[in-house]
Every structure is written in C-alpha cells, then in structure tokens.
Amino acid sequence: MPVLEISDLKKSYRNPDGALQTIIDIPRFSADEKQQIALRGESGSGKTTFLNLIAGILKPDTGKIIVADTEVSQLGEAGRDRFRAKNIGYIFQTFNLLQGYTCLENVLLGMSFGPGANKDRALELLKRVGLEQKANHLPRQLSIGQQQRVAVARALANEPKLVLADEPTGNLDPKTAREALNLIRETCWERGAAFLLVSHDHHVLTQFQTRLNLAEINRAAAVAEKLS
C-alpha cells in the first residue's frame, strides 16, 4: 500500500534578479509501507525543498502530495502542522532539539503536537535508542551521536506512517553515522513506516537497496545537472 503518492509537483522561487527558478518539478513519485528509499542529490539540487514539501512545511505551487490517504497539499498551514505532528517523523541534520529541555521533555513535546504526551512511551523510545539513563540530561550534556538518537526518538514518538531524513548523518563520524542510520532503519521497519532519506554521502546511499538520483525524478534537477 502506498504511504506517499506525489503527482505533478512543482515549486519555484524568485532569484535576486526577479527571474523565476523552478526547484522542484516531479511528475510522479511514491513510497510504499515499509519501503526505504535513499535519494541522492548535490547541494542546491532541491533535496531539502522536496522533503519540506512532503512534510507540509512548504506549500507547492501546483501538484498533489498524498500521505496516508490525506492530500496534504490541500490543507492550510495549521492543518499541515497538525497532520505532520501525527503522521510524519522528520529527522533533521541539525537535530533541532530544544536546548533548554531534557531528552525526555524533547520527546514529550513532540508527542504533545500529536495524540498527546505519554511519558511511558517516551521512556520506552529513549531506552530503544540507548538513552534510558540520559532521559533527564540536556542536549548540551550529550555527545553529537547521542543528540541524534534523541532526534530519532522524537521523530518516531507518534508512530508516524512516513519518516523523512535530511542528511541525518552529516554531522556524525563514520562509526556513529552507521549506528544512527541502522537504528533509524530498524525502527522504521519494526513500526511499518516508509522511510525516505536524502543524502550526498556515497557510504550512506550504498546501504539502501532502492537508490535514486534526484535528477531521475525531478526534471528541474535534471536540467541543472545538464547545465553544470
């Protein structure tokens, strides 16, 4: 069953000179339940814009984005925020943890925007990512790898149907990156979530059976690749 369905998706921005530049032009894309896809693209190719459109952080100019049978692209901003909190887990390269809150509070806060905070489940998730003993630590008291694990726990807190990851290992050393990626993939599989990762790291990409170049699905990226 498809968790994500995209058709005729377009997003453009104005350059400083006023010219309209198309960043995303994707005729069709989909991801099924439990499917794990790695998407490659160089800096500036539209990877983050693509994920932000799927997550409802950005609204497309045209096209459809359907996640778990809901047309996210037709929702208003508040509706997209509510839907994302309940159905989409987003793992950012910079983690986006709230520095004044403990690990447990960061996970609980993520839950509060969805079905509601559940301390037992939050602790279970922190245990799953190996941070049960760090629940009351602040992010600055953790290593970079441990902070990434908190971000993973928060992204999975509401049992999302779709998990997005934007260069999630970019700030990690190779060993920690491998461990973090394995953890994300295993947890998505266990929870039945579709997983879409974007990266330009060859070592990350080769771990996925399904690998795509953004230029293969995005006509705007394909044109930029030819021009370069």
C-alpha positions as CSV (number, residue, x, y, z in Angstrom):
1,M,0.0,0.0,0.0
2,P,1.4,3.4,-0.9
3,V,2.1,5.7,2.1
4,L,3.3,8.5,-0.1
5,E,1.9,9.5,-3.6
6,I,3.1,12.6,-5.5
7,S,1.9,13.8,-8.9
8,D,2.7,16.9,-11.0
9,L,4.6,18.6,-8.1
10,K,6.2,22.0,-8.8
11,K,7.8,24.6,-6.6
12,S,9.6,27.7,-7.8
13,Y,11.4,30.7,-6.2
14,R,12.3,34.2,-7.4
15,N,16.0,34.8,-8.0
16,P,17.5,38.1,-6.7
17,D,17.2,39.4,-10.3
18,G,13.5,38.6,-10.3
19,A,13.6,35.6,-12.6
20,L,11.5,32.6,-11.6
21,Q,13.6,29.5,-11.0
22,T,11.9,26.1,-10.7
23,I,13.5,24.0,-8.0
24,I,11.1,21.0,-7.9
25,D,9.3,19.6,-11.0
26,I,8.4,16.0,-10.2
27,P,5.8,14.2,-12.4
28,R,5.3,11.2,-10.2
29,F,6.8,9.6,-7.1
30,S,5.6,7.1,-4.5
31,A,6.7,5.1,-1.4
32,D,5.0,2.1,0.0
33,E,4.6,0.9,3.6
34,K,8.0,-0.3,5.0
35,Q,9.8,0.8,1.8
36,Q,13.1,2.5,2.4
37,I,14.4,4.9,-0.3
38,A,17.7,6.8,-0.5
39,L,17.6,9.9,-2.7
40,R,20.9,11.4,-3.9
41,G,21.4,15.0,-4.8
42,E,24.1,17.6,-4.7
43,S,23.9,20.8,-2.6
44,G,21.3,23.1,-4.1
45,S,19.6,20.4,-6.1
46,G,16.3,20.7,-4.2
47,K,16.6,17.8,-1.7
48,T,15.5,19.8,1.4
49,T,12.8,21.6,-0.5
50,F,11.4,18.2,-1.6
51,L,11.3,16.9,1.9
52,N,9.8,20.1,3.2
53,L,7.0,19.9,0.6
54,I,6.2,16.4,1.6
55,A,6.2,17.3,5.3
56,G,3.9,20.3,4.7
57,I,6.5,22.8,5.9
58,L,6.2,24.3,2.4
59,K,3.2,24.5,0.1
60,P,3.7,23.5,-3.5
61,D,2.8,25.9,-6.4
62,T,1.0,23.0,-8.1
63,G,0.5,19.3,-7.8
64,K,-0.6,16.7,-5.3
65,I,1.1,15.3,-2.2
66,I,-0.9,12.4,-0.6
67,V,0.3,10.9,2.7
68,A,-1.6,8.1,4.3
69,D,-4.7,8.9,2.1
70,T,-4.7,12.6,3.0
71,E,-3.9,15.2,0.4
72,V,-1.5,17.3,2.4
73,S,-1.1,19.8,-0.3
74,Q,-4.7,20.9,0.0
75,L,-4.5,21.6,3.8
76,G,-4.0,25.1,5.2
77,E,-0.8,25.8,7.2
78,A,-2.4,24.9,10.6
79,G,-3.9,21.7,9.1
80,R,-0.5,20.7,7.7
81,D,1.2,21.3,11.0
82,R,-1.4,19.1,12.8
83,F,-1.1,16.4,10.2
84,R,2.7,16.4,10.2
85,A,2.7,16.0,14.0
86,K,0.5,12.9,13.9
87,N,1.7,11.2,10.7
88,I,5.2,12.3,9.7
89,G,8.5,11.9,11.5
90,Y,11.2,14.4,10.4
91,I,14.9,13.9,11.3
92,F,16.9,17.0,10.6
93,Q,20.7,17.1,10.0
94,T,21.0,19.7,12.8
95,F,18.7,17.7,15.1
96,N,16.6,20.8,16.1
97,L,16.5,19.8,19.7
98,L,15.3,22.4,22.2
99,Q,18.4,23.1,24.3
100,G,16.5,24.2,27.4
101,Y,14.6,20.9,27.7
102,T,15.8,17.5,28.7
103,C,15.9,14.5,26.4
104,L,12.6,13.2,27.8
105,E,11.0,16.6,27.5
106,N,12.1,16.9,23.9
107,V,10.4,13.6,23.1
108,L,7.3,14.5,25.1
109,L,7.0,17.9,23.4
110,G,7.0,16.1,20.0
111,M,4.2,13.9,21.3
112,S,2.1,16.9,22.6
113,F,1.6,18.1,19.0
114,G,0.2,14.7,18.1
115,P,-2.0,12.3,20.1
116,G,-0.7,13.6,23.4
117,A,2.3,13.2,25.7
118,N,2.9,9.7,27.0
119,K,5.8,9.5,29.5
120,D,5.9,5.7,29.5
121,R,6.2,5.6,25.7
122,A,8.7,8.4,25.6
123,L,10.9,6.5,28.1
124,E,10.5,3.3,26.1
125,L,11.7,5.1,23.0
126,L,14.7,6.6,24.8
127,K,15.5,3.1,26.0
128,R,15.2,1.8,22.4
129,V,17.8,4.3,21.3
130,G,20.1,3.5,24.2
131,L,19.5,6.7,26.2
132,E,17.3,5.5,29.1
133,Q,20.0,6.7,31.6
134,K,20.2,10.1,29.9
135,A,16.5,10.9,30.0
136,N,17.0,13.9,32.3
137,H,20.1,15.2,30.6
138,L,20.0,18.4,28.5
139,P,21.2,18.2,24.8
140,R,24.4,20.1,25.6
141,Q,25.3,17.3,28.1
142,L,25.2,14.7,25.3
143,S,27.6,13.8,22.5
144,I,26.6,14.6,18.9
145,G,25.7,10.9,18.3
146,Q,23.5,10.9,21.4
147,Q,21.7,14.1,20.4
148,Q,21.0,12.4,17.0
149,R,19.5,9.5,18.9
150,V,17.2,11.8,20.8
151,A,16.1,13.3,17.5
152,V,15.3,9.8,16.2
153,A,13.2,9.0,19.3
154,R,11.3,12.3,18.9
155,A,10.7,11.7,15.2
156,L,9.3,8.2,16.0
157,A,7.3,9.3,19.1
158,N,3.9,9.4,17.4
159,E,4.4,6.2,15.4
160,P,4.5,8.0,12.0
161,K,3.5,6.4,8.8
162,L,6.3,8.2,7.0
163,V,9.7,9.1,8.2
164,L,11.8,11.7,6.4
165,A,15.6,12.3,7.0
166,D,17.6,15.2,5.6
167,E,21.3,14.3,5.7
168,P,20.8,12.8,9.1
169,T,24.4,11.6,9.4
170,G,26.1,14.7,8.0
171,N,27.4,15.8,11.5
172,L,28.4,12.4,12.7
173,D,31.7,10.5,12.5
174,P,31.6,7.3,10.3
175,K,31.0,4.8,13.1
176,T,28.3,6.9,14.8
177,A,26.7,7.6,11.4
178,R,26.5,3.9,10.7
179,E,25.0,3.2,14.1
180,A,22.4,6.0,13.8
181,L,21.3,5.0,10.3
182,N,20.9,1.4,11.3
183,L,18.8,2.4,14.3
184,I,16.6,4.6,12.1
185,R,16.1,1.9,9.5
186,E,15.5,-0.9,12.0
187,T,12.9,1.2,13.9
188,C,11.1,2.2,10.8
189,W,10.9,-1.4,9.7
190,E,9.6,-2.5,13.1
191,R,6.9,0.2,13.1
192,G,5.9,-0.4,9.5
193,A,6.8,3.2,8.4
194,A,8.0,4.2,5.0
195,F,11.4,5.8,5.1
196,L,12.8,8.5,2.7
197,L,16.3,9.7,3.2
198,V,18.2,12.3,1.2
199,S,22.0,12.4,1.2
200,H,25.0,13.0,-1.0
201,D,27.2,10.6,1.1
202,H,28.1,7.6,-1.0
203,H,28.6,5.4,2.1
204,V,25.1,6.1,3.3
205,L,23.5,5.6,-0.1
206,T,25.1,2.2,-0.8
207,Q,23.3,0.8,2.3
208,F,20.0,1.1,0.6
209,Q,18.6,-1.3,-1.9
210,T,16.4,1.4,-3.5
211,R,18.6,4.3,-4.6
212,L,17.6,7.2,-6.8
213,N,19.3,10.3,-8.1
214,L,17.0,13.3,-7.6
215,A,17.6,14.2,-11.3
216,E,15.9,10.9,-12.2
217,I,12.6,12.0,-10.7
218,N,13.0,15.8,-10.7
219,R,13.1,17.5,-14.1
220,A,14.4,20.7,-12.6
221,A,17.4,18.9,-11.1
222,A,18.0,17.1,-14.3
223,V,18.2,20.4,-16.2
224,A,20.5,21.8,-13.6
225,E,22.7,18.7,-13.8
226,K,23.0,19.1,-17.6
227,L,23.8,22.8,-17.4
228,S,26.6,22.1,-14.9
